[in-house]
Amino acid sequence: MCFTYQNGELFAEGVDLKEIAKQVGTPFYCYSSDKLTRNFEAYQRALAPFNATVCYSVKANPNLGVVSTLARLGSGADVVSAGEMFVALKAGISADKIVFSGVGKTPYELEEAIKAQILQINAESAAEVETINRIALSLGVKANVALRVNPDVDALTHVKITTGKKENKFGVDWDEAHELYRAAAKMEGIRLAGIAVHIGSQLLDLEPFRLAFTKIAGMVRELEAEGIYLENIDLGGGMGINYNVELPPTCSAYADVVRETLGDLGKHIIVEPGRSIAGNAGVLVTEVIYTKKMGQKNFIIVDAGMNDLVRPAMYDAWHTVLPVTKEGVAPIIADIVGPICESGDVFAKDRIIEPVQQGRLLAIMCAGAYGAAMSSIYNFRPLVPEVMAHGREFAVVRKRTSYEEMLSGHAVAPWLQGNAL
Ligand SMILES: *Cc1c(COP(=O)(O)O)cnc(C)c1O
C-alpha cells in the first residue's frame, strides 16, 4: 500500500515518514512511486482497447523524479510551457509523445516545439495558428497542429478550474472552429494532426465529458465529409480524485464513455491526466511549531505555509490532515494554520484532529498534484524538499533551496555600490 499506518506510524510505502523528516527536515513533500505507477497503469489498462497515448499533464507535478517515473512506464506528456517541454524531454519522453497546450504560447515557445517536431501543438486561436504557420515556414518544416476547441459545456466543478465554457479564455470558439480548420488546411506550414478539448479539472461526473466528446465526434465527422482528415483526438485531463468524500469515476467508466462516443471513429486517442495521476500519490509533511488557544478556538501552527501548498487558500480546497504518529487521544476541533503573514494561510478550519503537540508531525494528504508545482518562495521561504519513496527506499528528488540559491540572480544596482553618504 502507499500511505498507511503501521503500528500507529504513517508510512510512505515501506518508509516511515518520521525517518524521512529526520533526514531531510520539515516541511517536505513525499511521493509514492508505487501509487504513481498504479494511477498511470489504471489509464493504460482502461484505454488498452484503443490506439491511445496517455500524456501525463506535467503542470500537476513537474518534478523530474515524478515525470521520469511515468516516462519509464511509457507515458507521454502534456506540457503548457517550453519549460515543461524541457522537463519532459529530460525525463526521457520522446518528442512524438508530447502535446503542447496553452492559451498564450509565445513565438519562442512555438519555435522550440516546432523544431522538436512534437506530436501536436494544440492551438487555441486563429492568431496562434497564423503564428505557427509563419514560424514553420521560416524553418522550412510543417508543424503538427490540432485545434483546441471550446465545446461550451459546464464541467460542474470549481469556477477557478472550469475551462470549457464559452466565457472562459480557453480554446477556439465552437462556432468558429470549423472555419479555422478550413483556413489552416490551406496553410503550407501546417499539418493538421488532430482536435483537442479540455473542459476543466476535478470533474466528478462523467456527463460533461460525454457531452464534450459527443460534440467532438460530430465535428470530426463533419470535417471528414469536407476532406479534412484528423488522426488524433485529444480529450484533455480533468478526472477528479477523492480529497474528502468525493466519489470520482473510475478509469474504466471513463473509457466506456470514450468508447460510446468516439469508439467507432477509430482514431488515435490522447488523454492528459494530471491530478488523477499525481494527486493522491503525494503528501506534504509538516511539523507543529506551536499550539495556542484564543477564546474557544484552538490553533495548530505548522511550519508549512500557503507558499508550499496554496490549494486551500486559492481554491478553498479540502485536504485531509493526519497525525504522522497516531496516539489515540480524544480529538479536539482546531484550525491548522501556516506561519505566513496572510489570513488566508489556513490549511484546515474547524478540523477534528488529535490534539497534536509542538514538535509532532502532520501529513497533509493528496498533495501530489498542484502542490509543489504551485509553490513559491513568498516570505522568502525556501522551496521544500521533495522525496520519492520506493518500497523500503527513498530518494530526495529535489533538495531544499538554500538562501544563497534564492538570492542568486539578485543584484544591487550599480548606483547603490560604494559607500553610502
Ligand atoms: C491542466 C490541464 C490538464 C490536466 O488537468 P487535470 O485536471 O490535472 O487532469 C490537461 N490538459 C490541459 C490542457 C490542461 O490545461
The ligand as a Gaussian input file, in Angstrom:
#p B3LYP/6-31G(d) Opt

LIG

0 1
 C       -4.352000      21.298000     -16.522000
 C       -4.575000      20.597000     -17.807000
 C       -4.674000      19.193000     -17.830000
 C       -4.646000      18.345000     -16.599000
 O       -5.778000      18.524000     -15.821000
 P       -6.051000      17.584000     -14.548000
 O       -7.315000      18.094000     -14.006000
 O       -4.905000      17.760000     -13.622000
 O       -6.158000      16.186000     -15.047000
 C       -4.810000      18.586000     -19.061000
 N       -4.865000      19.310000     -20.214000
 C       -4.783000      20.658000     -20.212000
 C       -4.846000      21.386000     -21.490000
 C       -4.635000      21.339000     -19.012000
 O       -4.572000      22.676000     -19.026000

